[in-house]
Amino acid sequence: MWSLPIEMEASVVELDQVKYSLLEYEKPLEEMEASLSVDSKLERIKEIERNMEEPNFWDDAASSASMVQELKTLKGSVESIAGLKQAYEDILTLIEMAEEENDASLVPEVQAEFAQFEEEYADLRTETLLSEEFDHENAIVTLHAGAGGTESCDWAGMLYRMYQHWVNKKGYGIEILDWLDGEEAGIKSVTFQVNGASAYGYLKSEHGVHRLVRISPFNAAGKRQTSFVSCDVMPDIEDDINVEINMDDLRIDTYRSSGAGGQHINKTSSAIRITHLPTGIVVQCQNERSQFQNKDKAMQMLKAKLFLLEKQKQADYAAGIRGDVKDINFGSQIRSYVLQPYTMVKDHRTGVEIGNAQSVLDGNLDPFINGYLSWVANGCKSRDDGDI
């Protein structure tokens, strides 16, 4: 009795496994297309393109730039789901071809294509989870070194570098708003703006305290040391938001700019620090060319923070009525980065772990971001099983 060679029998099993796994994505792909509102996005694309043909479209530079950015974002979203659906069909065709021709050599290609499909599907699924009010805005991120002197300042510098790498990988832009060097090394504090589609939606996952465990290069005894850096993330809300600020509640200080920020640094006292006395919120900006521009940007940041604070109060009040127990609060430790005696980065909210800590410090944040967004979508049920 004729039978397939052993190699081909194994290949048939592998192809069946991939085919079975692929077909499980058929319905989720349809649901994803619906959740991304592809039809309405296509209509909006046509509307913007018609507006761009108007002779006075470019008269308002801010409005036209905003619309061009929206068009780019919409097209990217539509092209992503179209590309994913095409990849699904291509892999199915490749599997059928391998089966018909009994070609075991196609199995590695099928597996590689499916792995790429799964990765792209996970990335696009993340976009469907960005549904909150300011998720599609730019992000303003502030890092503050905690207690620990030079060690914590060095850790703040490492985190800033990590975010720089992530920003570059996403094709986003980064703009430093405020910078204060550490006394011996690293950064005491830095505020930077990340410009790109849904930057805030992604980076809001980073809000909280980040802990580093390592043998400190600044400790002559070579002992393991723990350092902390707080990360604050807020949306760059350019539109006028309904926040009333009593100017008597503000203390406005000017100071001389320092650190990375342009040729005007250290020449004039143009940097602005605004303290909102009732809440203790402090915002700073030194990036703009004039004191007035820095003040406007700082006031914009303050409004955004006060707006988010009020929303958080309302959420906490509702949670109190429901009797919810919140595991994660402002300023709580969200993630640990262990470099000695082993390497691991673990998110304490979602349970996501990566053994290659260096890859995370080089900007591999997407697994944590995706994990956070799924965690929020599933009701913020803690998955942490202990400290590390």
C-alpha positions in Angstrom: 0.0 0.0 0.0 1.3 3.4 -1.0 2.0 5.9 1.8 3.5 9.4 2.1 7.1 9.7 3.1 7.7 10.3 6.8 8.9 13.9 6.1 5.7 14.7 4.2 3.5 13.1 6.9 5.1 15.4 9.5 4.7 18.3 7.2 1.0 17.5 6.6 0.5 17.6 10.4 2.3 20.9 10.7 0.3 22.4 7.8 -3.0 21.2 9.4 -2.0 22.8 12.7 -1.2 26.2 11.0 -4.4 26.0 9.0 -6.5 25.2 12.0 -5.0 28.1 13.9 -5.4 30.5 11.0 -9.1 29.7 10.5 -9.7 30.6 14.1 -8.9 34.2 13.1 -11.7 34.4 10.4 -14.4 35.7 12.7 -12.1 37.9 14.9 -10.9 39.6 11.7 -14.5 40.4 10.7 -15.1 41.8 14.2 -11.9 43.8 14.1 -12.9 45.4 10.8 -16.3 46.3 12.3 -14.8 47.7 15.5 -12.3 49.9 13.5 -15.3 51.4 11.7 -13.6 51.0 8.3 -16.6 52.2 6.3 -16.9 55.4 8.2 -13.2 55.9 8.0 -13.3 55.6 4.2 -16.0 58.2 4.1 -14.0 60.5 6.3 -10.9 60.0 4.1 -13.0 61.1 1.0 -14.3 64.1 2.9 -10.8 65.3 3.9 -9.4 64.7 0.4 -12.3 66.9 -1.0 -11.4 69.6 1.6 -7.8 69.5 0.5 -8.8 70.3 -3.0 -10.3 73.6 -1.9 -8.1 76.6 -2.8 -8.2 78.1 0.8 -7.4 74.7 2.5 -3.8 75.8 3.4 -4.8 79.3 4.7 -5.2 78.0 8.2 -1.8 76.3 8.9 -2.8 74.7 12.2 -6.2 73.4 10.9 -4.7 72.0 7.7 -1.8 70.3 9.5 -4.2 68.7 11.9 -6.4 67.4 9.0 -3.4 66.1 7.2 -2.3 64.2 10.3 -5.9 62.8 10.7 -5.8 61.7 7.0 -2.5 59.9 7.6 -3.9 58.1 10.7 -7.1 57.1 9.0 -5.3 55.7 5.9 -2.9 53.8 8.1 -5.7 52.2 10.0 -7.6 51.2 6.8 -4.5 49.9 5.1 -3.5 47.9 8.2 -6.8 45.9 8.3 -6.7 45.5 4.5 -3.2 44.2 4.6 -4.0 41.8 7.5 -7.0 40.3 5.5 -4.8 39.9 2.4 -2.1 38.2 4.5 -4.8 35.8 5.8 -5.8 34.9 2.3 -2.2 34.6 1.1 -1.3 32.1 3.9 -4.4 30.0 3.2 -3.5 29.9 -0.5 0.1 28.9 0.4 -1.2 26.1 2.6 -3.5 24.8 -0.1 -0.6 24.9 -2.6 1.7 22.9 -0.3 -1.0 20.3 0.3 -1.8 19.9 -3.4 1.8 19.6 -4.5 2.9 17.6 -1.4 5.7 20.2 -1.1 7.3 19.9 2.4 9.7 22.8 1.5 6.9 25.3 1.9 6.2 24.5 5.5 8.8 26.8 7.0 7.5 29.7 4.8 3.9 29.0 5.9 5.0 29.0 9.6 7.0 32.2 9.2 4.1 34.0 7.4 1.7 32.9 10.1 4.0 34.1 12.9 4.2 37.5 11.1 0.4 37.5 10.7 -0.1 36.9 14.4 2.2 39.7 15.4 0.5 42.2 13.1 -2.9 41.0 14.3 -1.9 41.6 17.9 -0.6 45.1 17.1 -3.8 46.0 15.2 -6.0 44.6 17.9 -4.3 47.0 20.3 -5.7 49.9 18.2 -9.2 48.7 18.8 -8.6 49.0 22.5 -7.8 52.7 22.3 -11.3 54.0 22.8 -11.0 56.5 25.7 -11.5 60.2 25.2 -7.9 61.3 24.7 -6.3 58.1 23.5 -5.5 59.5 20.1 -3.7 62.6 21.3 0.0 63.3 21.7 1.5 62.4 25.1 3.4 64.5 27.6 5.7 62.3 29.8 7.5 63.4 32.9 10.2 61.3 34.7 11.3 62.2 38.3 14.2 60.4 39.9 13.2 59.1 43.4 15.3 59.0 46.6 18.7 57.5 46.0 20.7 60.3 44.5 23.0 59.5 41.6 21.7 55.9 41.3 18.1 57.1 40.8 19.2 59.9 38.4 21.0 57.3 36.3 17.9 55.1 36.3 15.8 58.1 35.1 18.4 58.6 32.3 18.0 54.9 31.3 14.2 55.1 31.2 14.4 58.3 29.1 16.6 56.4 26.6 14.2 53.5 26.6 11.3 55.8 25.7 13.5 57.4 23.0 14.1 54.0 21.4 10.4 53.2 21.5 9.4 56.5 20.0 11.9 56.0 17.2 10.6 52.5 16.5 7.1 53.8 16.2 8.1 56.6 13.8 6.9 59.2 16.3 8.6 62.6 17.1 9.9 63.6 20.5 10.3 67.1 21.9 11.9 68.0 25.2 9.8 70.5 27.3 11.9 70.6 30.5 15.2 69.1 31.6 17.2 69.0 34.8 20.5 67.1 34.9 21.5 65.0 37.9 24.3 66.3 40.0 26.8 63.6 39.0 25.1 61.6 36.3 21.8 60.9 34.6 18.6 63.1 34.9 16.9 64.5 37.9 13.8 65.2 36.0 12.7 65.5 32.3 9.4 66.3 30.6 9.0 65.5 27.0 6.2 65.4 24.4 5.7 62.4 22.1 4.0 63.4 18.9 2.3 60.7 16.9 -1.1 59.0 16.4 -2.4 57.6 19.7 0.8 58.3 21.6 -1.1 58.9 24.8 -3.3 55.8 24.3 -0.2 53.7 24.2 2.0 55.5 26.8 -0.7 55.9 29.5 0.3 52.3 30.4 3.6 53.7 31.7 2.1 56.0 34.4 3.4 55.0 37.8 6.6 54.0 39.6 9.3 52.0 37.8 11.7 50.0 40.0 15.3 49.0 39.0 17.2 46.3 40.8 20.9 45.9 39.9 24.5 46.0 41.2 25.1 49.8 41.1 28.1 51.0 39.2 28.2 53.9 41.7 28.5 51.6 44.7 32.1 50.6 45.5 30.9 47.7 47.6 29.3 46.1 44.6 26.0 45.5 46.4 22.6 45.1 44.8 20.6 48.3 45.0 17.0 49.3 44.3 16.1 52.6 42.6 12.8 54.2 41.8 11.6 56.7 39.2 8.1 58.0 38.9 6.5 58.4 35.4 3.6 60.8 34.8 1.8 60.6 31.5 -0.9 63.0 30.3 -2.5 63.8 26.9 -1.5 66.9 25.1 -4.9 68.5 24.9 -4.7 71.4 22.6 -8.4 72.3 22.5 -9.9 74.5 25.2 -11.1 72.2 27.9 -13.6 73.3 30.5 -11.3 73.9 33.5 -11.6 77.0 35.6 -8.4 78.1 37.3 -8.3 80.9 39.9 -5.1 82.8 39.2 -4.8 83.4 43.0 -4.3 79.7 43.4 -1.1 79.7 41.3 2.5 80.4 42.1 4.4 81.2 38.9 8.2 81.1 39.0 10.7 81.9 36.3 14.1 80.3 36.1 17.0 79.9 33.8 16.8 76.9 31.4 19.2 74.1 31.7 20.1 70.8 30.0 19.0 69.7 26.5 16.8 72.3 24.8 18.4 74.4 22.2 20.8 77.3 21.7 18.8 79.7 23.9 19.3 77.5 27.0 21.0 79.3 29.9 20.9 82.7 28.3 17.6 84.1 29.7 15.3 83.3 32.6 12.5 82.2 30.2 11.7 78.9 31.8 8.3 78.7 33.7 7.3 76.7 36.7 3.6 76.9 37.7 2.5 75.4 41.1 -1.3 74.9 41.7 -1.4 75.5 45.4 -4.7 73.7 46.2 -3.5 70.4 44.7 0.3 70.7 44.8 0.5 70.0 41.0 3.6 71.4 39.5 4.2 71.9 35.7 7.3 73.2 34.0 8.3 74.3 30.5 11.6 75.6 29.2 11.5 74.5 25.6 9.8 77.5 23.9 11.7 80.6 22.7 10.0 83.1 25.0 8.7 83.2 28.5 5.2 83.9 27.2 5.2 80.7 25.1 6.6 78.7 27.9 3.8 80.0 30.2 1.1 79.2 27.6 2.4 75.6 27.3 2.7 75.2 31.0 -0.9 76.5 31.5 -2.1 74.0 28.9 -0.3 71.2 30.8 -1.9 72.3 34.1 -5.4 72.4 32.6 -4.9 68.9 31.3 -3.7 67.6 34.7 -6.5 69.2 36.6 -9.0 67.9 34.1 -7.6 64.3 34.5 -7.5 64.7 38.3 -11.2 65.6 38.3 -12.1 62.6 36.1 -10.1 60.4 38.5 -11.9 61.7 41.5 -15.2 60.9 39.8 -14.0 57.4 39.0 -12.8 56.8 42.5 -16.2 58.1 43.9 -18.1 55.7 41.6 -15.8 52.8 42.6 -16.5 53.6 46.3 -20.2 53.4 45.6 -19.8 50.1 43.9 -17.4 48.8 46.6 -14.6 48.1 44.2 -11.2 47.4 45.5 -8.5 49.2 43.5 -5.1 47.5 43.4 -3.4 50.2 41.4 -3.3 53.8 42.5 -1.4 56.9 41.5 2.3 56.5 42.4 2.2 52.8 42.9 4.9 50.5 41.7 3.8 49.2 38.3 6.9 47.5 36.9 10.2 46.0 38.1 13.4 45.8 36.0 15.8 43.3 37.5 19.4 43.2 36.0 21.1 41.1 38.8 21.4 38.3 39.7 19.1 37.4 36.8 17.4 39.5 34.2 13.7 40.0 34.0 11.2 42.8 33.5 7.8 42.2 35.1 4.6 44.3 35.1 2.9 43.9 38.4 -0.6 44.8 37.1 -0.8 42.5 34.1 1.7 39.8 35.0 3.5 40.3 31.6 7.2 39.2 31.9 10.1 39.4 29.6 13.4 37.7 30.4 15.5 39.8 28.1 15.7 43.0 30.1 18.1 44.7 27.7 15.6 44.4 24.8 13.0 46.2 27.0 15.5 48.9 27.8 16.2 49.2 24.1 12.5 50.1 23.5 10.7 46.7 23.3 7.6 48.1 25.2 4.8 46.8 23.0 4.2 43.5 25.0 3.7 45.6 28.1 1.5 48.2 26.4 -0.6 45.5 24.7 -0.9 43.6 28.0 -2.0 46.8 29.8 -4.7 47.7 27.3 -6.1 44.1 27.4 -5.9 44.2 31.2 -7.9 47.4 31.3 -10.4 46.0 28.7 -10.9 42.9 31.0 -11.7 45.0 34.1 -8.2 45.5 35.6 -8.1 42.2 37.4 -4.6 41.9 38.9 -2.5 39.0 37.6 0.6 39.6 39.8 1.6 36.6 41.8 4.1 38.3 44.0 7.2 40.6 44.0 10.4 39.9 42.3 
